[in-house]
C-alpha cells in the first residue's frame, strides 16, 4: 500500500490530556544522567523533591501521540521510518508536576524523491490544562525512508524550490565556546522508555540486531535531553527558565553508556536572547549523533 498523503495531511489527533507527577519529572531527569553525582546541588534540583525543577525538554514526552505512523491507514512503511529532526520552543516554565493538554497536527508531507523518502512534519502545542497558557511548541520531523517518489520528479523539484532557504551559517570557530561531556547511563534507554517510546529497538537485543544494530540504541529524544542538559549547564546557569528554544537533527545513533560530548559555539547576541550552535559527538567513536543544533538562551 503506497503512502496516503491526504490521510496524513488530514490525520485526526484527539486532544491529549496528561497528568504528570514529581516522580515523572525525576524519572525523566534520571534517564538523562542527573544524579550521577549525588552531592551536586546543580544536579539534585532536578531529581530531589525539595525545590524540584523540571528539565524543559520533559515537554517532549508529555502528551506524545505515540508511533501513529505505524497505523496501516497511513500507508507508511513504518519499519523504515526514523526520527529525523526535533525542535522545541519554550513559552513558559513547566512545573515539576501538573496537568497539560496536547494538540497535534500534521503541517507538511514532503516528497524528497524516490530512494530518499518522504518527510512528515508534525506540530504539537502543549498547554497548561488549568490556565490554558501555552507552555511549549514542539515540531518533530520523521523521515519515512521507504515512501518517497509519490509526487513525481517535477513536483519534488517544485517543492524543494519553494522551501525557505536556511540562514547563512557563520564560520565555526576552531574551538567551541563550551564543551560538555556527559556519560550516558548504561541503563539510560531502560529508564527513558518509562517516560516515552517503549519501542523494543531500545531494549531488546534481538530487535536491535534485526534492524542492523549491534545492540539496543538510545532514544533520540534522550540524546536531545542530554544536549539540553549540556546547554542548561554551560549557557543558562542551570536555570530552566533561561532556555527558550532548542533544535537539532539526528545524524547517527548513540548507544547507552557512551560519553556524549556537546560542543557549543556562541553565535550572536540579540536584544532578548543569545544564540548558540551546537553538535553532539560520541567520544568513544567520534561519531556525530546530533547535528545542526541551535539553542536560544536568555
Order of alpha helices (4+ residues) and beta strands (2+ residues): alpha-beta-alpha-alpha-beta-beta-beta-beta-alpha-beta-alpha-alpha-alpha-beta-beta-beta-beta
